Amino acid sequence: AFKEAMSPAFRGYCEQIVTNSKALSDAVQGKEYKVVSGGTDNHLFLLSLVGRETTGKQAQIALDLAGITANKNMIPFDPRKPMVTSGLRLGTPAVTSRGMREAEMREIAGLIARVLERPGDVEQLDAIRGEVEAFCRRFPLYPGRWDDAD
């Protein structure tokens, strides 16, 4: 692990994670969502749902149904209980590992915003899940390792 961490390629990967995180943070803010601290300088950020009907727990469940992984998270001075929360934690290491860059962060922000606009609309969540699956096929986990036999 230390040998890999010392390589220029790993440094570039880490820099891209942060670049992607900033791009995703900016893009969700452009969709009228508030990011705690106004942005990020690392691999993740917290999205505030204060003032919205959707809780962090509901958002996590809806995003999961749409094929997007996120975690409910408390935010500073959270008015909701810890098992419900008013926040959502979003990070970029996994998508960066798949080769996604800033343009894809804007696409992901659009998908997230669509889910959060109608978190109880199961038909819409299912349709978005199909879009997410098609989107992910463009960035396979192990490119060149297997022919897409599935």
N, C-alpha and C positions, 0 to 999 in steps of 0.2 A: 504493500500500500504506500509506504514512504517513497519507494522508487517511482511509482506512478505519480505521486503528488509532486515530485521534483521535476517532472517532465514539462517541457514547453506546451505540449498538447493538452495536458491536464490544466495548466494555467489558463490556456485559451478557453477550455471548456468552462472553467469557473467564471471567467469574465463574461462569457456568453450567458450563463445562468443569471448573473446580475443584470446584464443588459436586457434580457428577456423579462425579468421581474419588473424592471422599471417600465418597459414597454407595455406589459400587461396592466400594471398599476395605472399608467397614464390613460390607457384605452378604456378601462372600466370607469375611470373618473370622467372621461369623455361621454360616457353613457349615463351620466348623472348619478353615479354612486360615489359615496364618500370613502376615501381610504384613510384609515387612522394614520396620523402623522403626515398626511398629505402626499405620501409617496413611499419609496423604499430605497435602501442602499444595500440590500442583501437579497437572498434567494426567495424571500416570501414577504407577504404583507397582509394586513388585516383590513377587511372590508366591513364598514359599519352599516348596519341595517336599522339603526336608531331612527325612529320616526316613520318607519315602514311597517306594514302589517306583517310581513314575513319575518320570522325569527331565524336565528342561525341554524337551529335544528331543522326547521322546515326547509331552509335553503339547502342544507347538506343533503337531505333526503331527496329533494327535487333534482338537484344536480346529479346525484348518484343514479337516479332513474333515467336521467338523460345521458349517462355515460361519462360524466365529468366528476373527477375526484376532488373533494374539498372537505374541510373540517369545520364544524361549528367551533366558535372560539369566543371567549369573553373578551370584551374590549374595556379600555379604561372607563371607570364609572358606569359600568354596564347596568342598565335598569332591570334587566331580566335575570332570572336565576341561572346558576352555572350549568344546569342540564338543558337549558333552553337557549340561552345566549342571544346577544344582539350582533354578533360578529361572525365572520367567515374568514378562515385562513386559506390563502391561495399561494401556491409556490410553483417554481418553474424548473427544478432539477429534472423531473421525469420527462417533461416535454422537450427540454434541451437535449437530454440523452438520445431522444429520437431524431434529433437534427432540426428541430423547429427553431425559427428565428423571429425577429420582430414582426414581420408581416403576419405570421401565424398567431402571434400574441393578440393582434387586432381581431383576427377571426375568432379566437377563443373568447375574447371579451364580448364579442357580439353574441356568441352562443350562451355565455353566462347571463348576459342581460336578458336575453329572450326567456331563459328558464326562470329567472327571478321576477320577471313581469307577470308570469302566470304559473306559479309553482304547483297549483292544484289541477292544472289542465293535463290530465294523463295522456290524452291523444297528442297534444303538442309535445309533451316530454318524450313520447315514443318516437315522434317524427324527428325531433332534435337528436335523439339517440342514434337514429339511422344516419343523420348528417355527421355526427361525431365519429361513428364507425368508419364511414367513408373517408373522413378527414384523416383519421389515424392510419388507414391503409396507405396513405401517401407517405407515411413516416413509419415504416415497419420497425419493430423492436430489434430484430436481428437481420439487417439488410444483407442479402446475398448468402445467408446461411441456409435457408430453405427456399425452395420455390413455393410461392403462395398456393399451396395445395388445398387450403381450406376454402 
